[in-house]
Amino acid sequence: MRQALTALLARDPRIHMVGDSCDLEQCLYYATQRAAQVVLLSAEPDTNAVIRQITALAALPLGPHVIVLNGEQHPHEVLEAFRAGAFGYLPWSVSVTELIEAIEMVAEGMSYVLPSTAKALATGLRTPTQAAAPVSSCLDVLSARERTVLERIARGFSGPEVAEQLGITVKTVDTYRHRIHEKLGVHHRSDYVRLALDHDLLHRELT
């Protein structure tokens, strides 16, 4: 699978491959000596090992940004990967277009998730022992409804789904998203997820 993916990406002019290895030390070498910007890691078959790899790569002074690929998206594994320092988490079924988009965004320092991943993150964060932290001043500029829209988009819901849940129109949801973008500068779903993670918005159950 790794070799097939390497060959596929090597054919894309937007991607410059600096190495291909299943060895952590070799990955660290590519990151430090060949200035790799993005590292794709497979979480299979040992998810604990990939968490250690993410931690090691994230600890480098100018370390690369990591995207994890996995056949399944168990909530606790997705959450642990992001907590360890991953910037993206994708299923192996991801399309080539989505994978390349993820690589480009992560290379620029932005997180990348699909709606299914956002929902897995939200599920992983909802545990009885965790309490939501106070919302910081960063989100104080949002109205209560804008914050609700931000949270639901971060959970992986689409515009029409958010509209149905809140009893408003899709156009109104778009208006709220535009206001959120103007106030916080966020646009892509991954930006919403990162904000929600940073401010503990995903711990509580939806009402």
FISELUM-46638 format. One record per residue: residue in one letter; x, z, y negated of N, C-alpha, C in turn. Coordinates in steps of 0.2 Angstrom, whole numbers. Layout:
# FISELUM-46638
NODE,A,X,Z,Y,X,Z,Y,X,Z,Y
...
# end
This chain:
# FISELUM-46638
NODE,M,4,0,6,0,0,0,4,0,-6
NODE,R,10,4,-6,14,5,-12,18,-2,-13
NODE,Q,20,-5,-8,23,-12,-9,19,-17,-11
NODE,A,12,-17,-9,7,-22,-11,6,-21,-18
NODE,L,5,-15,-20,4,-13,-27,9,-15,-32
NODE,T,15,-14,-30,21,-16,-34,22,-23,-35
NODE,A,20,-27,-29,21,-34,-30,15,-37,-34
NODE,L,9,-34,-34,4,-36,-38,5,-35,-46
NODE,L,8,-29,-47,9,-27,-54,15,-31,-57
NODE,A,20,-33,-53,26,-36,-55,24,-43,-57
NODE,R,19,-46,-55,17,-53,-57,13,-53,-64
NODE,D,12,-47,-66,8,-47,-73,14,-46,-78
NODE,P,13,-51,-83,19,-51,-89,18,-45,-93
NODE,R,13,-41,-93,12,-35,-97,16,-29,-94
NODE,I,18,-30,-88,21,-24,-85,28,-26,-83
NODE,H,32,-21,-85,39,-22,-83,41,-16,-78
NODE,M,42,-18,-72,43,-14,-66,51,-11,-67
NODE,V,52,-5,-66,59,-2,-66,61,1,-60
NODE,G,56,1,-55,58,4,-49,52,5,-44
NODE,D,53,6,-38,48,7,-33,51,12,-28
NODE,S,48,18,-27,51,23,-22,46,28,-20
NODE,C,47,31,-14,43,36,-12,47,43,-12
NODE,D,53,43,-16,57,49,-16,57,51,-23
NODE,L,55,58,-24,55,61,-31,61,60,-34
NODE,E,67,61,-31,73,61,-35,74,54,-38
NODE,Q,72,49,-34,73,42,-36,68,41,-42
NODE,C,62,44,-42,58,43,-48,60,47,-54
NODE,L,64,52,-53,67,56,-59,72,51,-62
NODE,Y,76,48,-57,81,44,-59,78,38,-64
NODE,Y,73,35,-61,70,29,-65,67,32,-72
NODE,A,65,38,-72,62,41,-78,68,42,-83
NODE,T,73,45,-81,79,47,-85,83,41,-87
NODE,Q,85,37,-82,90,32,-83,87,25,-84
NODE,R,81,24,-83,78,17,-84,72,18,-89
NODE,A,71,24,-91,66,25,-97,59,22,-94
NODE,A,57,24,-88,51,23,-86,45,26,-91
NODE,Q,41,23,-93,35,25,-97,29,28,-93
NODE,V,28,25,-87,22,27,-83,25,27,-76
NODE,V,22,32,-72,24,32,-65,17,33,-62
NODE,L,16,29,-57,10,29,-52,12,33,-46
NODE,L,8,38,-45,9,42,-39,3,42,-34
NODE,S,4,41,-28,-1,42,-23,-2,49,-21
NODE,A,-8,51,-21,-9,58,-19,-10,59,-12
NODE,E,-9,53,-8,-10,54,-1,-3,53,3
NODE,P,-2,57,8,-7,61,11,-6,68,9
NODE,D,-1,70,5,0,77,3,-2,78,-4
NODE,T,-7,81,-6,-9,82,-13,-5,87,-16
NODE,N,-3,92,-12,1,98,-15,8,95,-17
NODE,A,11,90,-13,17,87,-15,17,83,-21
NODE,V,11,80,-22,10,76,-28,10,80,-35
NODE,I,7,86,-34,6,91,-39,13,93,-41
NODE,R,18,94,-36,25,96,-38,28,90,-41
NODE,Q,27,84,-39,30,78,-42,28,78,-50
NODE,I,21,79,-51,19,78,-58,22,83,-62
NODE,T,23,89,-60,26,95,-63,33,93,-65
NODE,A,37,91,-60,44,89,-61,44,83,-66
NODE,L,40,78,-66,41,73,-71,38,75,-78
NODE,A,33,79,-78,31,81,-85,36,86,-88
NODE,A,40,89,-84,45,94,-87,51,90,-90
NODE,L,52,84,-89,57,80,-92,56,79,-100
NODE,P,62,80,-104,61,80,-111,57,74,-113
NODE,L,59,68,-111,56,62,-113,52,59,-106
NODE,G,49,63,-103,47,61,-96,41,56,-97
NODE,P,40,52,-91,35,47,-91,28,50,-90
NODE,H,23,46,-92,16,49,-91,14,47,-84
NODE,V,11,51,-80,9,50,-73,2,48,-72
NODE,I,1,43,-68,-6,41,-66,-6,42,-58
NODE,V,-11,46,-56,-12,48,-49,-17,43,-46
NODE,L,-16,40,-40,-20,36,-37,-22,40,-30
NODE,N,-29,40,-29,-31,44,-23,-37,40,-20
NODE,G,-38,41,-13,-44,38,-10,-50,41,-12
NODE,E,-49,48,-13,-55,52,-14,-54,56,-21
NODE,Q,-59,58,-24,-58,62,-30,-61,69,-29
NODE,H,-58,73,-26,-60,80,-25,-59,84,-32
NODE,P,-65,87,-34,-64,90,-41,-58,95,-42
NODE,H,-57,99,-37,-51,104,-38,-44,100,-38
NODE,E,-44,94,-35,-37,91,-35,-37,87,-41
NODE,V,-42,84,-44,-42,80,-50,-40,85,-56
NODE,L,-43,91,-56,-42,96,-61,-34,99,-60
NODE,E,-32,100,-54,-25,102,-54,-20,97,-56
NODE,A,-22,91,-55,-17,85,-57,-17,85,-65
NODE,F,-22,86,-68,-22,86,-75,-19,92,-78
NODE,R,-20,97,-75,-17,104,-77,-9,103,-76
NODE,A,-7,100,-71,0,99,-70,4,94,-75
NODE,G,0,90,-78,2,86,-83,1,78,-82
NODE,A,-4,77,-77,-6,70,-76,-9,67,-83
NODE,F,-9,61,-84,-13,57,-89,-18,53,-87
NODE,G,-18,52,-80,-24,48,-77,-25,49,-70
NODE,Y,-31,48,-68,-32,49,-61,-37,44,-59
NODE,L,-35,40,-54,-39,34,-52,-40,33,-45
NODE,P,-46,31,-42,-47,29,-35,-43,23,-33
NODE,W,-41,22,-27,-38,16,-25,-42,10,-25
NODE,S,-49,11,-26,-53,6,-27,-54,3,-34
NODE,V,-50,6,-38,-50,3,-45,-48,-4,-45
NODE,S,-51,-7,-50,-50,-15,-51,-43,-15,-54
NODE,V,-40,-21,-53,-33,-23,-56,-34,-22,-64
NODE,T,-40,-25,-67,-41,-24,-74,-41,-17,-77
NODE,E,-44,-13,-73,-44,-6,-75,-38,-2,-74
NODE,L,-34,-4,-69,-27,-1,-68,-23,-3,-73
NODE,I,-23,-9,-75,-18,-12,-80,-20,-9,-87
NODE,E,-27,-8,-88,-29,-5,-94,-27,3,-95
NODE,A,-27,6,-89,-25,13,-88,-17,13,-90
NODE,I,-13,9,-87,-6,9,-88,-4,8,-95
NODE,E,-8,3,-99,-6,2,-106,-8,8,-110
NODE,M,-14,11,-109,-16,17,-113,-12,23,-111
NODE,V,-10,24,-105,-6,30,-103,1,29,-106
NODE,A,4,23,-106,10,22,-109,10,24,-117
NODE,E,5,23,-120,4,25,-127,2,33,-128
NODE,G,2,36,-123,1,43,-123,-6,46,-123
NODE,M,-11,41,-121,-18,43,-121,-20,44,-113
NODE,S,-24,48,-112,-27,49,-105,-32,44,-104
NODE,Y,-32,43,-97,-37,38,-95,-41,40,-89
NODE,V,-47,40,-89,-51,42,-83,-57,37,-83
NODE,L,-60,36,-77,-66,33,-76,-72,38,-76
NODE,P,-78,35,-77,-84,40,-77,-84,45,-71
NODE,S,-82,42,-65,-82,46,-59,-77,52,-59
NODE,T,-71,50,-62,-66,55,-63,-68,61,-68
NODE,A,-72,59,-73,-74,63,-78,-79,68,-75
NODE,K,-83,66,-71,-88,70,-67,-85,75,-63
NODE,A,-79,72,-59,-76,76,-55,-72,82,-58
NODE,L,-69,80,-64,-66,86,-68,-71,91,-71
NODE,A,-77,89,-73,-82,93,-75,-84,98,-69
NODE,T,-85,95,-63,-87,99,-57,-81,104,-56
NODE,G,-75,102,-56,-70,106,-55,-69,112,-59
NODE,L,-71,111,-66,-71,116,-71,-77,121,-70
NODE,R,-82,120,-67,-88,124,-67,-87,129,-61
NODE,T,-84,135,-63,-84,140,-58,-86,146,-60
NODE,P,-89,151,-56,-93,157,-59,-88,161,-63
NODE,T,-82,161,-61,-77,166,-64,-74,164,-71
NODE,Q,-75,158,-72,-73,156,-79,-78,156,-84
NODE,A,-75,158,-90,-79,159,-96,-77,154,-101
NODE,A,-82,151,-105,-80,146,-110,-76,150,-116
NODE,A,-71,147,-118,-67,150,-124,-71,148,-130
NODE,P,-70,151,-135,-73,149,-142,-71,142,-144
NODE,V,-75,139,-147,-74,132,-149,-69,133,-155
NODE,S,-64,129,-155,-59,130,-161,-62,126,-167
NODE,S,-58,127,-172,-60,123,-179,-60,116,-178
NODE,C,-57,113,-173,-56,106,-173,-63,103,-171
NODE,L,-67,107,-168,-74,104,-166,-79,107,-171
NODE,D,-77,111,-175,-82,114,-180,-85,109,-185
NODE,V,-82,104,-186,-84,98,-190,-90,95,-187
NODE,L,-91,96,-181,-97,92,-177,-103,96,-178
NODE,S,-109,93,-178,-115,96,-178,-116,98,-170
NODE,A,-121,102,-169,-123,105,-162,-125,99,-158
NODE,R,-128,94,-160,-130,88,-156,-124,83,-155
NODE,E,-120,83,-160,-114,79,-159,-109,82,-154
NODE,R,-109,88,-154,-105,92,-149,-108,91,-142
NODE,T,-115,91,-141,-118,90,-135,-117,83,-132
NODE,V,-117,78,-137,-116,71,-135,-108,70,-133
NODE,L,-104,73,-136,-97,73,-134,-96,76,-127
NODE,E,-99,82,-126,-98,85,-120,-101,81,-114
NODE,R,-107,78,-115,-110,74,-110,-106,67,-108
NODE,I,-103,64,-113,-99,58,-112,-93,60,-108
NODE,A,-90,66,-110,-84,69,-107,-85,70,-99
NODE,R,-92,72,-98,-94,73,-91,-95,67,-87
NODE,G,-94,61,-90,-95,55,-87,-101,51,-87
NODE,F,-106,54,-91,-112,51,-92,-112,45,-97
NODE,S,-116,39,-95,-116,34,-100,-121,35,-106
NODE,G,-120,30,-111,-125,31,-116,-132,31,-115
NODE,P,-135,27,-110,-142,27,-108,-143,34,-105
NODE,E,-139,36,-101,-140,43,-97,-140,48,-102
NODE,V,-136,48,-107,-136,54,-112,-142,53,-116
NODE,A,-145,47,-118,-151,46,-121,-157,49,-117
NODE,E,-157,48,-111,-163,50,-107,-162,58,-106
NODE,Q,-156,61,-105,-156,68,-105,-158,72,-111
NODE,L,-157,69,-117,-158,72,-123,-165,70,-126
NODE,G,-168,65,-123,-174,63,-126,-174,59,-132
NODE,I,-168,55,-133,-167,51,-139,-165,44,-137
NODE,T,-165,39,-142,-163,33,-140,-156,31,-139
NODE,V,-154,26,-136,-147,24,-135,-144,23,-142
NODE,K,-148,20,-146,-145,18,-153,-143,25,-157
NODE,T,-147,30,-155,-146,37,-159,-139,39,-155
NODE,V,-139,39,-149,-132,41,-146,-126,37,-149
NODE,D,-127,31,-150,-122,27,-153,-120,29,-160
NODE,T,-125,31,-163,-124,34,-170,-120,41,-170
NODE,Y,-122,45,-165,-118,51,-164,-111,50,-162
NODE,R,-110,45,-158,-103,43,-156,-99,40,-162
NODE,H,-102,37,-166,-99,34,-172,-97,40,-177
NODE,R,-101,45,-177,-100,50,-181,-94,54,-178
NODE,I,-94,55,-172,-89,59,-168,-82,55,-169
NODE,H,-82,49,-169,-76,45,-170,-74,45,-177
NODE,E,-78,45,-182,-76,46,-189,-73,53,-190
NODE,K,-76,58,-187,-74,65,-189,-68,67,-185
NODE,L,-67,65,-179,-61,67,-174,-57,61,-172
NODE,G,-58,55,-174,-54,49,-172,-54,48,-165
NODE,V,-59,50,-161,-59,48,-154,-64,42,-153
NODE,H,-62,38,-148,-66,32,-146,-67,31,-139
NODE,H,-61,31,-135,-62,30,-128,-64,36,-124
NODE,R,-67,35,-118,-70,41,-114,-64,46,-113
NODE,S,-58,43,-112,-53,48,-110,-51,53,-116
NODE,D,-53,51,-122,-52,55,-128,-57,61,-128
NODE,Y,-63,59,-126,-68,64,-125,-66,69,-120
NODE,V,-64,67,-114,-62,71,-109,-56,76,-111
NODE,R,-51,73,-114,-46,77,-116,-48,83,-121
NODE,L,-52,81,-126,-55,86,-131,-59,91,-127
NODE,A,-63,89,-122,-67,94,-119,-63,98,-114
NODE,L,-58,96,-111,-53,100,-108,-49,105,-112
NODE,D,-47,102,-118,-43,107,-122,-47,112,-125
NODE,H,-54,111,-126,-58,116,-129,-63,119,-124
NODE,D,-62,119,-118,-66,122,-112,-73,121,-113
NODE,L,-75,114,-114,-82,113,-115,-86,111,-108
NODE,L,-82,111,-103,-85,109,-97,-86,114,-92
NODE,H,-85,120,-94,-86,126,-89,-93,127,-88
NODE,R,-97,127,-93,-104,129,-92,-108,124,-89
NODE,E,-114,126,-86,-119,121,-83,-123,118,-88
NODE,L,-125,112,-87,-129,108,-92,-136,111,-92
NODE,T,-139,111,-98,-145,113,-99,-150,108,-101
# end
